[in-house]
Amino acid sequence: MSNSIRPVQKIVTPQTVMEGAGVRLKRSFPGPALDFPDPFLLFDHFGSANSADYLAGFPMHPHRGIETVTYMLAGVVAHRDSIGNAGAIGAGDVQWMTAGRGILHEEMPQRGEPRLDGFQLWVNLPAHSKMIAPRYQDVPAEKIPTVTRNTGIAIRVIAGEVDGVRGPVTDIVADPEYLDVSIPADGVFEHAIPAEHTVIAYVFAGMGMFGVNGETIGASRLIVFGAGDAIRVRAQEIGVRLLLMSGVPAHEPIVRYGPFVMNTREEIMQTLRELQAGTFAQGLTKSD
């Protein structure tokens, strides 16, 4: 491959935080080590065999100005929202929610499974799309294609394209790529990504050598890649599994207030006024 391999720019060790009504998470960003790898706003890994770490869940709460992506490895999370969606996502499923101008939703882990394991990513919406109609994409595991290369590498294509195979999540503003990549021992994975994309990866199993200099990185670490138009990962003896995420940065100022991410303080204040008045996300339907 003649592409320019991206170097490893930063390695982040996740910090344990409590969110929702009392869910224990490993958060890679935002935090002291990494704030905002534009267009990505937040990345959490939730995983435990102890139900006390997650059963409190995330009761009904608002979002505006962002997209949220939940990807499950194990366990079941029930969900519902203010535009009429309700159901459950389980192992291998993806929930991609575009909050746009406003949505209320809840995500509640369920009892009965030996373990809950998954990830949540927040993606920024640029100014021209902050107030679009909310939308929800529920993608069951069986609709997510897996590309298997002759070297034994397996790539679940959630969004984006690998070897001519496109993922089922489409029409997303940041033109993202979201891949679940499993590389067997000593396997080498190379993948072209547009030079203008921000590229991050989260190693959640095994160990590999990353980037043009082959830096050795294992679970659980988040990687930010530098400039280039491709990534390279060589698995070590135990193999490696990672999420690879990329997207087009907006290059705009942001103002955050909890679950709201806008471009100005006044837009945040307007959101809070709507919440206080009871008009936030009122009258919305799936067809808006």
C-alpha positions, -999 to 999 in steps of 0.1 A, spaced: 0 0 0 15 33 -11 -6 55 13 10 76 40 6 57 73 -6 79 102 16 81 133 2 76 168 -3 112 181 -17 104 216 -24 74 238 -52 79 264 -58 58 295 -96 58 303 -107 72 337 -134 56 358 -165 79 361 -201 75 373 -228 87 349 -266 85 345 -283 73 377 -252 55 389 -234 36 360 -197 29 363 -179 37 331 -144 39 316 -142 74 299 -115 81 274 -127 117 267 -135 144 275 -110 145 303 -76 159 313 -57 140 287 -80 146 257 -109 170 253 -124 172 218 -109 152 189 -132 171 164 -159 159 155 -159 134 185 -172 147 218 -172 117 241 -162 80 242 -172 57 270 -167 19 276 -192 3 299 -185 -33 310 -191 -53 341 -203 -87 354 -216 -69 385 -251 -56 379 -247 -30 406 -223 -12 382 -249 -6 356 -286 -14 365 -294 22 376 -290 30 339 -297 63 321 -333 74 329 -351 98 305 -328 128 296 -324 154 268 -299 159 240 -294 186 215 -268 193 188 -251 159 187 -254 123 176 -250 94 200 -238 59 190 -243 29 213 -226 -4 202 -232 -35 223 -209 -65 228 -229 -83 255 -260 -78 276 -293 -60 268 -303 -23 270 -339 -13 268 -345 22 252 -373 46 244 -375 82 232 -397 112 227 -403 105 189 -419 72 195 -390 47 193 -388 19 218 -371 -15 220 -340 -32 231 -305 -36 218 -283 -66 225 -250 -82 216 -237 -69 182 -265 -43 178 -260 -6 172 -282 24 181 -273 56 162 -294 85 174 -293 120 158 -305 144 185 -306 174 162 -328 201 177 -339 180 206 -348 146 218 -355 129 251 -344 93 256 -335 67 281 -313 36 281 -318 11 308 -296 -21 311 -316 -52 319 -311 -80 344 -306 -116 335 -274 -115 314 -240 -126 328 -224 -94 317 -230 -60 302 -204 -47 277 -205 -19 252 -195 15 240 -210 50 235 -196 76 212 -209 112 208 -204 129 175 -207 167 170 -232 182 146 -219 212 127 -237 245 130 -258 241 99 -271 208 112 -275 215 150 -313 220 147 -322 193 122 -351 170 130 -341 142 154 -337 107 139 -331 72 152 -314 42 135 -316 9 152 -293 -16 135 -296 -53 145 -264 -74 145 -275 -95 115 -276 -64 93 -240 -54 100 -217 -70 74 -184 -86 83 -155 -84 58 -131 -113 63 -97 -110 46 -76 -140 37 -52 -132 65 -80 -140 90 -87 -104 98 -125 -98 105 -140 -63 101 -176 -55 112 -186 -25 90 -210 -4 110 -205 28 91 -182 36 61 -168 12 36 -142 -17 36 -131 -36 5 -163 -24 -13 -187 -34 15 -207 -5 30 -221 -4 65 -258 0 72 -256 33 90 -258 61 63 -266 97 58 -246 109 88 -234 145 87 -198 137 98 -194 111 70 -181 87 97 -164 54 96 -171 30 125 -154 -4 123 -150 -33 148 -116 -49 137 -103 -83 150 -67 -91 140 -53 -126 147 -18 -131 160 9 -115 138 -18 -103 114 -14 -69 97 -43 -46 91 -40 -16 67 -68 6 58 -71 39 38 -89 68 54 -94 103 39 -66 126 50 -91 152 62 -107 128 87 -99 128 124 -90 91 133 -92 75 167 -92 39 178 -100 21 210 -82 -11 219 -104 -33 240 -88 -67 237 -53 -80 231 -23 -60 220 -9 -46 188 17 -23 172 2 9 158 11 36 134 41 43 112 65 37 141 48 5 154 41 17 189 30 -12 212 -4 -6 227 -28 -29 245 -63 -29 261 -78 -6 274 -64 24 256 -77 50 232 -54 62 204 -55 95 184 -37 93 151 -18 121 134 -17 132 97 -18 107 69 -42 88 47 -41 52 61 -36 33 93 -16 2 100 -19 -22 129 2 -54 135 -12 -77 161 11 -93 186 10 -130 198 -24 -127 215 -41 -108 186 -59 -75 190 -94 -62 187 -103 -25 183 -129 0 173 -117 23 145 -136 55 142 -131 85 119 -151 115 108 -149 150 92 -141 177 117 -163 208 117 -136 232 127 -161 253 147 -163 265 183 -184 245 206 -201 253 239 -211 223 261 -235 220 289 -241 184 299 -260 167 271 -262 198 250 -235 208 225 -240 240 206 -219 268 190 -226 297 213 -235 303 249 -268 320 238 -279 288 221 -272 269 253 -292 294 273 -321 291 248 -321 254 253 -323 258 290 -351 282 287 -370 257 266 -364 230 292 -377 253 320 -408 263 300 -415 226 291 -412 233 254 -380 213 247 -386 185 222 -424 191 223 -445 181 193 -418 162 175 -426 131 155 -405 106 135 -415 124 103 -405 159 114 
